[in-house]
Amino acid sequence: MRKRDKETMDIIGILLLFGVQIYFGESRSVSASEERIVVCRPRELDAYSQDPNTFHEGSCPNTPAPDEVPNGACHKCECWSDTNCDKHKKCCYNGCKNTCMESVVVAPAPVIDWLAEPPRQRTAGNAWLISGPEEPYAAETCSTTFFDDGGDPLQCPTGYICYIEDEGDAEHGIPNIGICIRE
């Protein structure tokens, strides 16, 4: 075999090997003077014709801060939508570009239904926002005494009146004290 034919066969062999790796979906890094070239597998043509708004389950992991982008993040294979990724992966931003990454499961945020108020645990205020065991009805304290400093008395919630149990002593600055009862 001539030298020229041998060189041609070597080139064809390398191209075939390279083509087989692309066809079977292998990524290969080649270093040439500190530069990395990544060969990404081509997706089937029908993957590009699928609905680009199809989303895989899960969420993308948190995007790293600019100073925490992992080495090699810019050398990963790029994607354009979840259809470019395997079923258990999502097309997410890795700090450099969109790549196929393992999806993460995130618990849904708690939701408060502002239209349907849950049972109150206290009779006054926004006490239904307080979590914890339901308390039996506790008498709310109240007062009808006005003070010279302009402070309002301790009033009952709507639908209740203040039933005075201790008259106090206004001359000595002791307010009267009562409990709130339903009208």
Residue frames as a rotation matrix with the C-alpha (Angstrom) as fourth column:
MET 1
0.587 0.810 0.000 0.00
0.810 -0.587 0.000 0.00
0.000 0.000 -1.000 0.00
ARG 2
-0.142 -0.646 0.750 1.33
0.578 -0.669 -0.467 3.37
0.804 0.367 0.469 -0.85
LYS 3
-0.805 -0.269 -0.529 2.03
0.592 -0.427 -0.683 6.01
-0.042 -0.863 0.503 1.77
ARG 4
-0.852 0.519 0.071 -0.67
-0.480 -0.828 0.289 8.29
0.209 0.212 0.955 0.37
ASP 5
-0.081 0.843 -0.532 -3.28
-0.174 0.513 0.840 5.51
0.981 0.161 0.105 0.53
LYS 6
-0.306 -0.100 -0.947 -2.29
0.815 0.486 -0.315 4.75
0.492 -0.868 -0.067 4.14
GLU 7
-0.979 -0.049 -0.198 -2.73
0.143 -0.855 -0.498 8.41
-0.145 -0.516 0.844 5.14
THR 8
-0.543 0.836 -0.076 -6.11
-0.618 -0.337 0.710 8.50
0.568 0.433 0.700 3.42
MET 9
0.001 0.523 -0.853 -7.20
0.274 0.820 0.503 5.34
0.962 -0.234 -0.143 5.26
ASP 10
-0.666 -0.293 -0.686 -6.03
0.732 -0.076 -0.677 6.81
0.146 -0.953 0.265 8.59
ILE 11
-0.939 0.343 0.016 -8.07
-0.344 -0.935 -0.084 9.96
-0.013 -0.085 0.996 7.98
ILE 12
-0.213 0.900 -0.380 -11.15
-0.480 0.242 0.843 7.94
0.851 0.362 0.381 7.00
GLY 13
-0.204 0.072 -0.976 -10.72
0.627 0.776 -0.074 5.77
0.752 -0.627 -0.204 10.11
ILE 14
-0.907 -0.161 -0.389 -10.54
0.407 -0.571 -0.713 8.80
-0.107 -0.805 0.584 12.38
LEU 15
-0.730 0.684 -0.022 -13.58
-0.646 -0.679 0.349 10.35
0.224 0.269 0.937 10.73
LEU 16
-0.088 0.699 -0.710 -15.52
-0.098 0.703 0.705 7.08
0.991 0.131 0.007 11.06
LEU 17
-0.460 -0.148 -0.875 -14.56
0.792 0.376 -0.480 6.76
0.401 -0.915 -0.056 14.72
PHE 18
-0.983 0.088 -0.163 -15.55
-0.012 -0.909 -0.417 10.37
-0.185 -0.408 0.894 15.30
GLY 19
-0.506 0.834 -0.222 -18.85
-0.663 -0.211 0.718 9.84
0.552 0.510 0.659 13.43
VAL 20
-0.158 0.419 -0.894 -19.67
0.365 0.866 0.342 6.68
0.918 -0.272 -0.290 15.43
GLN 21
-0.749 -0.153 -0.645 -19.13
0.663 -0.174 -0.728 8.56
-0.001 -0.973 0.232 18.70
ILE 22
-0.870 0.486 -0.088 -21.47
-0.487 -0.873 -0.014 11.32
-0.084 0.031 0.996 17.58
TYR 23
-0.341 0.776 -0.530 -24.07
-0.442 0.365 0.819 8.82
0.830 0.514 0.218 16.36
PHE 24
-0.076 0.293 -0.953 -24.15
0.605 0.774 0.189 6.87
0.793 -0.562 -0.236 19.64
GLY 25
0.732 0.563 0.383 -24.43
0.127 -0.666 0.735 10.04
0.669 -0.489 -0.559 21.70
GLU 26
0.359 -0.667 -0.653 -21.03
0.928 0.179 0.328 10.15
-0.102 -0.723 0.683 23.32
SER 27
0.977 -0.189 0.099 -19.43
-0.180 -0.980 -0.090 13.46
0.114 0.070 -0.991 24.24
ARG 28
0.460 -0.886 -0.053 -15.71
0.885 0.462 -0.050 13.70
0.069 -0.024 0.997 23.78
SER 29
0.894 -0.255 -0.368 -13.34
-0.125 -0.932 0.341 16.39
-0.430 -0.259 -0.865 25.00
VAL 30
0.493 -0.783 0.380 -10.27
0.815 0.262 -0.517 17.18
0.305 0.564 0.767 22.95
SER 31
0.690 -0.307 -0.656 -7.57
0.216 -0.777 0.591 19.40
-0.691 -0.549 -0.470 24.36
ALA 32
0.290 -0.628 0.723 -5.47
0.901 -0.077 -0.428 21.45
0.324 0.775 0.543 22.02
SER 33
-0.630 -0.682 0.372 -3.24
0.470 -0.716 -0.516 24.09
0.618 -0.150 0.771 23.60
GLU 34
-0.945 0.210 -0.249 -5.42
0.175 -0.319 -0.932 24.65
-0.275 -0.924 0.265 26.69
GLU 35
-0.488 0.823 -0.289 -8.60
-0.872 -0.475 0.119 24.91
-0.039 0.310 0.950 24.59
ARG 36
-0.722 0.318 0.614 -11.35
0.072 0.918 -0.390 22.34
-0.688 -0.237 -0.686 25.05
ILE 37
-0.586 0.588 -0.558 -13.64
-0.765 -0.175 0.619 21.34
0.266 0.790 0.553 22.24
VAL 38
-0.586 0.477 0.655 -16.73
-0.207 0.693 -0.691 19.36
-0.783 -0.541 -0.307 23.16
VAL 39
-0.843 0.362 -0.397 -18.54
-0.340 0.213 0.916 17.33
0.416 0.908 -0.056 20.56
CYS 40
-0.503 0.755 0.422 -22.23
-0.577 0.070 -0.813 17.03
-0.643 -0.652 0.401 21.44
ARG 41
-0.749 0.287 0.597 -24.54
0.505 0.831 0.234 14.36
-0.429 0.477 -0.767 20.15
PRO 42
-0.839 0.539 -0.074 -27.08
-0.459 -0.629 0.628 15.51
0.292 0.560 0.775 17.61
ARG 43
-0.467 0.773 0.430 -30.68
-0.288 0.326 -0.900 14.97
-0.836 -0.544 0.070 18.64
GLU 44
-0.501 0.384 0.776 -33.08
0.776 0.596 0.206 13.14
-0.383 0.705 -0.596 16.39
LEU 45
-0.925 0.131 0.356 -34.76
0.129 -0.773 0.622 15.40
0.356 0.621 0.698 13.87
ASP 46
-0.021 0.998 -0.061 -38.21
0.456 0.064 0.888 14.65
0.890 -0.009 -0.456 15.29
ALA 47
-0.096 -0.067 -0.993 -37.07
0.984 -0.154 -0.085 16.07
-0.147 -0.986 0.081 18.67
TYR 48
-0.912 -0.272 -0.306 -36.82
0.231 -0.959 0.164 19.50
-0.338 0.079 0.938 17.06
SER 49
-0.691 0.712 0.122 -40.25
-0.078 -0.241 0.967 19.14
0.718 0.659 0.222 15.48
GLN 50
-0.200 0.620 -0.759 -41.87
0.915 0.396 0.082 18.41
0.352 -0.678 -0.646 18.87
ASP 51
0.728 0.563 0.392 -43.63
0.356 -0.798 0.486 21.13
0.587 -0.214 -0.781 20.77
PRO 52
-0.320 -0.926 0.199 -40.88
0.282 -0.294 -0.914 23.42
0.905 -0.236 0.355 22.20
ASN 53
-0.143 0.339 0.930 -43.22
-0.789 -0.607 0.100 24.28
0.598 -0.719 0.354 25.08
THR 54
0.679 0.294 -0.673 -43.06
0.077 0.883 0.463 20.71
0.731 -0.366 0.577 26.43
PHE 55
0.067 -0.630 0.774 -41.58
-0.882 -0.400 -0.249 20.73
0.467 -0.666 -0.582 29.92
HIS 56
-0.199 -0.212 -0.957 -40.09
0.202 0.946 -0.252 17.83
0.959 -0.243 -0.145 31.85
GLU 57
0.786 0.552 -0.278 -41.05
0.338 -0.007 0.941 17.28
0.517 -0.834 -0.192 35.48
GLY 58
0.208 -0.692 -0.691 -39.11
0.955 -0.010 0.297 19.00
-0.212 -0.722 0.659 38.23
SER 59
0.986 0.035 -0.160 -37.37
0.022 -0.996 -0.081 22.34
-0.162 0.077 -0.984 38.40
CYS 60
0.441 -0.885 0.147 -33.99
0.171 -0.078 -0.982 23.67
0.881 0.458 0.117 37.42
PRO 61
0.202 -0.450 -0.870 -31.36
0.979 0.106 0.172 23.80
0.015 -0.887 0.462 40.17
ASN 62
0.782 0.058 -0.620 -30.42
0.231 -0.952 0.202 27.23
-0.579 -0.301 -0.758 41.48
THR 63
0.743 -0.546 0.388 -28.20
0.305 -0.241 -0.921 29.21
0.596 0.803 -0.012 39.13
PRO 64
0.211 -0.725 -0.656 -24.75
0.970 0.072 0.232 29.65
-0.121 -0.685 0.718 40.66
ALA 65
0.755 -0.074 -0.651 -23.43
0.048 -0.985 0.168 33.12
-0.654 -0.158 -0.740 41.44
PRO 66
0.897 -0.384 -0.218 -20.99
-0.318 -0.221 -0.922 34.46
0.306 0.897 -0.320 38.81
ASP 67
0.000 -0.967 0.255 -17.99
-0.963 -0.069 -0.261 33.73
0.270 -0.246 -0.931 41.03
GLU 68
-0.211 -0.015 0.977 -19.24
-0.594 0.796 -0.116 30.18
-0.777 -0.605 -0.177 41.71
VAL 69
0.696 0.424 -0.579 -19.74
-0.716 0.352 -0.603 28.98
-0.052 0.834 0.549 38.12
PRO 70
0.594 -0.478 0.647 -18.12
0.028 0.816 0.577 25.52
-0.804 -0.325 0.498 37.93
ASN 71
-0.415 -0.798 -0.437 -15.08
-0.588 -0.131 0.798 24.96
-0.695 0.588 -0.414 35.73
GLY 72
-0.967 -0.035 0.252 -16.11
0.162 0.678 0.717 23.63
-0.196 0.734 -0.650 32.35
ALA 73
-0.158 0.981 -0.115 -19.65
0.332 -0.057 -0.941 25.06
-0.930 -0.187 -0.317 32.52
CYS 74
0.225 0.203 -0.953 -19.09
-0.674 -0.674 -0.303 26.85
-0.704 0.710 -0.015 29.22
HIS 75
-0.672 -0.560 -0.485 -17.83
-0.739 0.462 0.490 23.63
-0.050 0.688 -0.724 27.59
LYS 76
-0.539 0.569 0.621 -21.05
0.098 0.774 -0.625 21.64
-0.837 -0.276 -0.473 28.13
CYS 77
-0.783 0.351 0.514 -23.43
0.597 0.188 0.780 20.75
0.176 0.917 -0.357 25.32
GLU 78
-0.883 0.453 -0.126 -26.04
-0.404 -0.868 -0.289 23.44
-0.241 -0.204 0.949 24.76
CYS 79
-0.568 0.789 0.236 -29.82
0.814 0.581 0.017 22.89
-0.124 0.202 -0.972 24.70
TRP 80
-0.878 0.316 0.360 -32.75
-0.114 -0.868 0.484 25.04
0.465 0.384 0.798 23.63
SER 81
0.086 0.912 0.401 -35.68
-0.901 -0.100 0.422 23.36
0.425 -0.397 0.813 25.41
ASP 82
-0.038 -0.037 0.999 -36.48
-0.758 0.653 -0.005 20.32
-0.652 -0.757 -0.053 27.56
THR 83
0.911 0.406 0.071 -37.15
-0.253 0.688 -0.680 18.33
-0.325 0.601 0.730 24.39
ASN 84
0.450 -0.830 -0.328 -33.39
-0.576 0.011 -0.817 18.45
0.682 0.557 -0.473 23.71
CYS 85
-0.459 -0.625 0.631 -32.73
-0.876 0.201 -0.438 16.62
0.147 -0.754 -0.640 27.01
ASP 86
-0.773 0.187 -0.607 -33.36
0.201 0.979 0.045 13.13
0.602 -0.087 -0.794 28.36
LYS 87
0.144 0.990 0.006 -36.65
0.285 -0.047 0.957 12.68
0.948 -0.136 -0.289 30.23
HIS 88
0.553 0.051 -0.832 -35.12
0.828 0.076 0.555 13.03
0.092 -0.996 0.000 33.71
LYS 89
-0.529 -0.773 -0.349 -33.22
0.766 -0.612 0.195 16.20
-0.365 -0.164 0.916 32.79
LYS 90
0.691 0.704 -0.165 -34.22
0.590 -0.681 -0.434 19.80
-0.418 0.202 -0.886 32.10
CYS 91
0.038 -0.616 0.787 -32.72
0.793 -0.461 -0.399 22.52
0.608 0.639 0.471 29.93
CYS 92
0.831 0.206 -0.517 -31.39
0.535 -0.552 0.640 24.95
-0.153 -0.808 -0.569 32.56
TYR 93
0.666 -0.617 0.418 -28.95
-0.278 -0.726 -0.628 27.85
0.692 0.302 -0.656 32.77
ASN 94
0.624 -0.493 -0.606 -25.67
0.720 0.665 0.199 26.65
0.305 -0.561 0.770 34.35
GLY 95
0.506 -0.447 -0.738 -24.14
0.333 -0.688 0.645 30.11
-0.796 -0.572 -0.199 34.83
CYS 96
-0.618 -0.735 -0.278 -22.70
-0.063 -0.306 0.950 30.21
-0.783 0.605 0.143 31.31
LYS 97
-0.660 0.461 -0.593 -25.31
-0.701 -0.093 0.707 28.78
0.271 0.882 0.385 28.91
ASN 98
0.352 0.863 0.361 -28.35
-0.908 0.409 -0.093 26.50
-0.228 -0.295 0.928 28.81
THR 99
-0.659 -0.545 -0.518 -27.41
-0.615 0.787 -0.046 22.83
0.433 0.288 -0.854 29.25
CYS 100
0.356 0.741 -0.569 -29.23
-0.204 0.656 0.727 19.61
0.912 -0.143 0.385 30.16
MET 101
-0.679 -0.534 0.504 -29.11
-0.574 -0.042 -0.818 19.28
0.458 -0.845 -0.278 33.96
GLU 102
-0.686 0.436 -0.583 -30.63
0.605 0.787 -0.123 16.90
0.405 -0.436 -0.803 36.50
SER 103
-0.048 0.749 0.660 -34.01
-0.177 -0.657 0.733 18.27
0.983 -0.081 0.164 37.58
VAL 104
-0.971 -0.215 -0.108 -34.70
0.082 0.123 -0.989 18.86
0.226 -0.969 -0.102 41.26
VAL 105
-0.059 0.979 -0.194 -37.97
0.701 0.178 0.690 18.39
0.711 -0.095 -0.697 43.13
VAL 106
-0.927 -0.168 0.336 -39.11
-0.065 -0.810 -0.582 21.51
0.370 -0.561 0.740 44.94
ALA 107
-0.504 0.778 -0.374 -41.95
0.833 0.325 -0.448 21.39
-0.227 -0.537 -0.812 47.46
PRO 108
-0.044 0.551 0.833 -44.80
0.612 -0.644 0.459 23.75
0.789 0.530 -0.309 46.54
ALA 109
-0.888 -0.262 0.379 -44.99
-0.063 -0.746 -0.663 26.95
0.456 -0.613 0.645 48.54
PRO 110
-0.589 0.724 -0.360 -47.68
0.734 0.292 -0.614 27.08
-0.339 -0.625 -0.703 51.23
VAL 111
-0.674 0.462 0.576 -50.80
0.219 -0.620 0.753 28.88
0.705 0.634 0.317 50.11
ILE 112
-0.782 0.506 -0.363 -53.17
0.288 -0.221 -0.932 30.91
-0.552 -0.833 0.027 52.27
ASP 113
-0.371 0.759 0.535 -56.72
0.806 -0.024 0.592 31.16
0.462 0.651 -0.603 51.00
TRP 114
-0.991 -0.086 -0.103 -57.51
0.126 -0.867 -0.483 34.79
-0.048 -0.491 0.870 51.74
LEU 115
-0.486 0.874 0.028 -61.16
-0.534 -0.322 0.781 34.33
0.692 0.364 0.623 50.73
ALA 116
0.552 0.652 -0.520 -61.99
0.010 0.618 0.786 31.53
0.834 -0.439 0.334 53.19
GLU 117
-0.084 -0.573 0.815 -60.89
-0.847 -0.390 -0.362 32.38
0.525 -0.720 -0.453 56.71
PRO 118
-0.374 -0.080 -0.924 -59.98
0.220 0.960 -0.173 29.31
0.901 -0.268 -0.341 58.79
PRO 119
0.644 0.646 -0.409 -61.46
0.540 -0.006 0.841 28.93
0.542 -0.763 -0.353 62.30
ARG 120
0.301 -0.505 0.809 -60.16
-0.485 -0.812 -0.326 31.61
0.821 -0.294 -0.489 64.63
GLN 121
-0.034 -0.391 -0.920 -57.96
0.676 0.668 -0.309 30.60
0.736 -0.633 0.242 67.52
ARG 122
-0.735 -0.081 -0.673 -58.41
0.577 -0.595 -0.559 33.95
-0.355 -0.800 0.484 69.24
THR 123
0.212 0.975 0.064 -61.38
0.886 -0.164 -0.433 36.27
-0.412 0.149 -0.899 69.12
ALA 124
0.793 0.087 -0.603 -59.55
-0.017 -0.986 -0.165 39.48
-0.609 0.141 -0.781 68.18
GLY 125
0.064 -0.834 -0.549 -57.16
-0.694 -0.432 0.575 40.60
-0.717 0.344 -0.607 65.49
ASN 126
0.369 -0.050 -0.928 -55.63
-0.841 0.407 -0.356 38.49
0.396 0.912 0.108 62.73
ALA 127
-0.050 -0.404 0.913 -55.18
-0.841 0.511 0.180 35.59
-0.539 -0.759 -0.365 65.12
TRP 128
0.835 0.398 0.381 -56.16
-0.157 0.834 -0.528 33.06
-0.528 0.381 0.759 62.46
LEU 129
0.662 -0.680 -0.315 -52.74
-0.462 -0.039 -0.886 33.62
0.590 0.732 -0.340 60.89
ILE 130
-0.117 -0.698 0.707 -51.13
-0.991 0.126 -0.039 32.17
-0.062 -0.705 -0.707 64.03
SER 131
0.081 0.097 -0.992 -50.31
-0.384 0.922 0.059 28.50
0.920 0.376 0.112 63.61
GLY 132
-0.868 -0.377 0.323 -50.63
-0.450 0.323 -0.833 26.08
0.209 -0.868 -0.450 66.47
PRO 133
-0.745 0.614 -0.260 -53.21
0.641 0.767 -0.026 24.01
0.184 -0.186 -0.965 68.26
GLU 134
-0.157 0.785 0.600 -56.69
0.080 -0.595 0.800 25.42
0.984 0.174 0.031 68.45
GLU 135
-0.977 -0.212 -0.028 -57.30
0.062 -0.155 -0.986 27.00
0.205 -0.965 0.165 71.82
PRO 136
-0.144 0.956 -0.256 -60.57
0.982 0.169 0.079 26.87
0.119 -0.240 -0.964 73.69
TYR 137
0.371 0.363 0.855 -62.36
0.351 -0.907 0.232 30.20
0.860 0.214 -0.464 73.96
ALA 138
-0.397 -0.512 -0.762 -60.40
0.918 -0.205 -0.340 32.41
0.018 -0.834 0.551 76.33
ALA 139
0.673 0.689 -0.268 -62.04
0.707 -0.706 -0.038 35.55
-0.216 -0.164 -0.963 77.65
GLU 140
-0.144 -0.659 0.738 -60.55
0.715 -0.585 -0.383 38.66
0.684 0.473 0.556 76.08
THR 141
-0.197 0.024 -0.980 -59.82
0.859 -0.477 -0.185 41.45
-0.472 -0.878 0.073 78.54
CYS 142
-0.028 0.239 0.971 -61.12
0.685 -0.703 0.193 44.94
0.728 0.670 -0.144 77.96
SER 143
-0.488 -0.088 -0.868 -61.39
0.750 -0.551 -0.366 48.35
-0.447 -0.830 0.335 79.62
THR 144
0.392 0.665 0.635 -63.56
0.853 -0.522 0.021 51.44
0.345 0.533 -0.772 79.19
THR 145
0.526 -0.255 -0.811 -61.23
0.512 -0.666 0.542 53.82
-0.679 -0.701 -0.220 81.04
PHE 146
0.690 -0.348 0.634 -59.91
0.430 -0.508 -0.746 56.83
0.582 0.788 -0.201 79.08
PHE 147
0.191 -0.714 -0.674 -56.63
0.907 -0.134 0.399 58.36
-0.375 -0.687 0.622 80.18
ASP 148
0.656 0.043 -0.754 -55.34
0.032 -0.999 -0.029 61.93
-0.754 -0.006 -0.657 79.98
ASP 149
-0.377 -0.915 -0.143 -52.51
-0.151 -0.091 0.984 60.97
-0.914 0.393 -0.104 77.60
GLY 150
-0.051 0.454 -0.890 -55.06
-0.949 -0.300 -0.099 60.47
-0.312 0.839 0.446 74.78
GLY 151
-0.939 -0.330 -0.102 -54.75
-0.345 0.899 0.270 56.68
0.002 0.289 -0.957 74.74
ASP 152
-0.080 0.939 -0.333 -57.80
-0.740 0.168 0.652 54.70
0.668 0.299 0.681 73.72
PRO 153
0.111 0.181 0.977 -59.34
-0.856 0.517 0.001 52.18
-0.505 -0.837 0.213 76.06
LEU 154
-0.912 -0.404 0.076 -58.84
-0.338 0.843 0.418 48.47
-0.233 0.356 -0.905 75.43
GLN 155
-0.096 0.969 -0.229 -61.93
-0.952 -0.157 -0.264 47.71
-0.292 0.192 0.937 73.37
CYS 156
-0.094 0.208 0.974 -63.67
-0.027 0.977 -0.211 44.48
-0.995 -0.046 -0.087 72.39
PRO 157
-0.960 -0.199 0.198 -63.93
0.168 0.158 0.973 43.11
-0.225 0.967 -0.118 68.84
THR 158
-0.592 0.778 -0.213 -67.03
-0.761 -0.451 0.466 43.81
0.266 0.437 0.859 66.77
GLY 159
0.077 0.744 -0.664 -70.08
-0.240 0.660 0.712 41.96
0.968 0.104 0.230 68.09
TYR 160
-0.080 -0.168 -0.982 -68.82
0.859 0.488 -0.154 41.95
0.505 -0.857 0.105 71.70
ILE 161
0.580 0.204 0.789 -69.32
-0.197 -0.904 0.379 44.33
0.790 -0.376 -0.484 74.63
CYS 162
-0.544 -0.838 -0.037 -67.09
-0.060 0.083 -0.995 44.95
0.837 -0.539 -0.096 77.64
TYR 163
0.683 0.683 -0.259 -68.54
0.167 0.199 0.966 43.52
0.711 -0.703 0.022 80.87
ILE 164
-0.056 -0.733 0.678 -66.68
-0.585 -0.526 -0.618 45.31
0.809 -0.431 -0.399 83.70
GLU 165
0.463 0.129 -0.877 -65.56
0.462 0.809 0.363 42.99
0.756 -0.573 0.315 86.52
ASP 166
-0.039 -0.525 -0.850 -63.25
0.968 -0.230 0.098 45.40
-0.247 -0.820 0.517 88.42
GLU 167
0.855 0.513 0.077 -64.07
0.518 -0.835 -0.188 49.11
-0.032 0.200 -0.979 88.61
GLY 168
-0.034 -0.951 0.307 -60.43
0.812 -0.206 -0.547 50.10
0.583 0.230 0.779 89.13
ASP 169
0.360 0.077 -0.930 -59.45
0.714 -0.664 0.221 53.48
-0.601 -0.743 -0.294 90.64
ALA 170
0.575 -0.058 0.816 -59.42
0.698 -0.486 -0.526 56.40
0.427 0.872 -0.239 88.19
GLU 171
0.959 -0.205 0.197 -57.97
-0.272 -0.860 0.432 58.79
0.081 -0.468 -0.880 90.81
HIS 172
0.362 -0.864 0.349 -54.88
-0.361 0.215 0.907 56.61
-0.859 -0.455 -0.234 91.21
GLY 173
-0.104 -0.403 -0.909 -54.58
-0.979 -0.117 0.164 55.80
-0.173 0.908 -0.383 87.47
ILE 174
-0.828 -0.098 0.552 -55.86
-0.096 0.995 0.032 52.21
-0.552 -0.027 -0.833 87.75
PRO 175
-0.615 0.618 -0.489 -58.18
-0.730 -0.213 0.649 51.41
0.297 0.757 0.582 84.82
ASN 176
0.227 0.739 0.634 -61.30
-0.758 0.543 -0.361 49.31
-0.611 -0.399 0.684 85.10
ILE 177
-0.828 -0.512 -0.229 -61.00
-0.553 0.674 0.491 45.74
-0.097 0.533 -0.841 83.79
GLY 178
0.226 0.929 0.292 -63.60
-0.710 0.363 -0.604 43.54
-0.667 -0.071 0.741 82.18
ILE 179
-0.647 -0.343 0.681 -64.12
0.184 0.796 0.576 40.70
-0.740 0.498 -0.452 79.74
CYS 180
-0.661 0.394 -0.639 -65.61
-0.749 -0.399 0.528 40.75
-0.047 0.828 0.559 76.26
ILE 181
-0.537 0.576 0.617 -68.95
0.230 0.803 -0.550 38.98
-0.812 -0.153 -0.564 75.93
ARG 182
-0.776 0.318 0.544 -71.24
0.583 0.035 0.811 38.55
0.239 0.947 -0.212 72.91
GLU 183
-0.840 0.534 0.091 -73.95
-0.542 -0.830 -0.130 41.18
0.006 -0.158 0.987 72.55
